[in-house]
């Protein structure tokens, strides 16, 4: 084995037999030496800047790893490709691959789909099967752009089942990313709501409020209590704290309510006031992103009550 071959083997060790041109140059291997080894068959060129040692596995996962090496740093498997890496039900790893790079890098690879993102928070990055990838939660949010509700529900359930993300993390990322108007989030929220209706019981938002109250040492509120009537409809509230007149309602995931819904809410609110209750409302974003403010206010109200 020549010195050049030893250098290439050393680079490929720990990288599944894959070498980037930049790494070869850093080890003193020239383009001419790379070309001669491609010609002799000891190297296989997998992209404009990537090579693999002859005999390295030629499978979809190795093909993806080679593509990521070829694209260089800050390239992440995304979309259906990331879903397959994470093991979401309904996805198989195969080309063409979806890869996201940070905006400002004008990259194209024939046969693959290269996307751009203005930024990727560290919480949205992961390494899965030795591949840089978007995290499971970020992948779910991105899949909502293109998937129909049924396969999106299947993917959502499998991610929760396999512990790829939990409900709290997914909701925190929804709150953080929806501020940019990310397309697809309303569809994902609708799927989450549908899954909760099917499962029955409290919604995640209600369970999260109960968790916050318990963690803060607040009295355990009673749930789903009927307290009044408004225009011949019963007024059922999310929470009422025992031996107080303090009522709490957590507003759902959706951004806006219709005029009819707002009118019903006003009637319910006024009915509660007429019956001596103090109703307080907390939004989805307040519970998820500013829980300390919610807890602090409730602690003061309960102390005064």
C-alpha positions, 0 to 999 in steps of 0.5 A, spaced: 500 500 500 502 506 498 503 512 502 497 516 498 493 509 499 494 509 507 492 516 507 486 515 504 484 509 508 486 513 514 481 518 512 475 513 510 476 510 517 470 512 521 466 515 515 464 508 512 469 508 507 467 515 504 472 521 503 471 528 501 476 532 496 477 537 502 480 532 506 484 528 501 487 535 500 488 536 507 492 530 507 496 531 501 493 527 496 492 531 490 486 531 485 491 528 480 492 522 485 484 522 486 483 521 479 488 516 478 485 511 483 478 513 480 481 510 474 484 504 477 478 502 481 480 503 488 476 509 489 469 510 486 467 517 485 460 518 488 459 526 487 463 532 485 467 532 491 466 525 494 469 518 494 468 512 497 473 506 497 472 500 493 468 495 497 465 499 501 457 498 502 453 500 496 446 501 499 441 507 500 444 509 507 451 509 504 449 513 498 446 518 503 452 518 507 456 520 501 451 525 499 452 529 505 459 528 505 459 531 498 455 537 500 459 538 506 458 541 513 451 544 515 447 539 510 442 535 513 437 529 511 430 532 511 423 531 509 421 524 507 429 522 507 429 524 515 423 521 516 425 514 514 432 515 518 428 516 524 423 510 522 417 513 521 411 508 519 410 509 512 417 511 509 423 507 506 430 510 505 431 511 498 433 516 492 432 521 491 434 524 497 431 530 501 437 534 504 436 541 507 442 546 507 443 553 510 441 559 505 446 562 502 449 555 499 447 555 492 448 547 491 445 542 486 445 535 485 442 531 480 437 526 482 436 529 489 432 535 492 436 540 496 432 545 500 434 551 504 433 554 511 434 561 513 437 558 520 436 551 524 436 551 531 441 546 535 434 543 537 432 541 530 439 538 529 440 530 530 445 525 528 441 518 526 445 512 523 451 516 523 447 521 518 446 529 520 439 530 520 433 534 522 430 532 529 424 528 529 420 534 531 422 538 526 421 533 521 414 532 523 413 539 522 416 539 515 412 533 513 406 537 514 407 541 508 406 536 503 403 530 507 395 528 507 392 528 514 392 520 514 400 519 513 401 525 517 397 522 523 401 515 522 408 518 522 405 522 528 403 516 532 409 512 530 414 518 532 411 518 539 410 511 540 418 510 538 420 516 543 423 520 537 420 526 540 415 527 546 408 531 546 411 537 550 417 537 545 413 537 539 408 543 542 414 547 544 417 547 536 410 548 533 410 554 538 417 557 536 416 555 528 409 557 527 411 565 528 415 565 522 408 563 518 411 556 517 406 552 512 403 546 514 403 547 521 395 548 521 394 542 518 399 538 523 395 542 529 388 539 526 391 532 526 394 532 533 387 535 535 384 529 531 388 524 534 386 527 541 379 526 540 380 519 538 384 517 544 378 521 548 380 524 555 383 531 556 387 534 551 395 535 551 394 542 553 389 541 559 394 535 561 400 540 561 396 545 565 395 540 570 402 538 570 404 545 571 399 546 577 402 540 580 409 542 579 408 549 582 405 546 588 398 549 586 392 546 589 389 541 584 383 544 580 377 540 578 376 539 571 370 539 566 365 542 571 358 545 569 358 551 573 352 555 569 348 556 563 348 561 557 342 561 552 340 554 554 347 551 553 351 549 559 357 552 561 362 547 562 369 549 564 376 546 563 378 548 571 376 550 577 380 551 583 376 548 589 373 552 595 375 558 590 371 562 585 377 562 580 376 558 573 381 557 568 380 555 561 386 554 556 385 556 549 386 551 544 392 550 539 388 554 533 390 561 532 384 564 530 376 563 532 370 565 528 365 570 530 360 565 532 365 562 537 367 569 539 360 570 541 359 564 544 365 565 549 363 572 551 356 569 553 359 563 557 364 569 560 359 573 562 354 567 565 360 565 569 361 573 572 354 573 573 354 567 578 360 570 581 366 566 578 372 569 576 374 566 569 381 567 566 384 564 560 391 562 558 393 561 550 396 555 547 402 559 547 402 562 554 402 555 557 407 552 552 412 558 552 411 562 558 409 557 563 412 561 569 408 567 568 401 563 568 404 559 574 406 566 578 399 569 576 395 563 579 399 563 585 397 570 586 390 569 585 389 563 589 393 567 595 388 572 595 382 568 594 
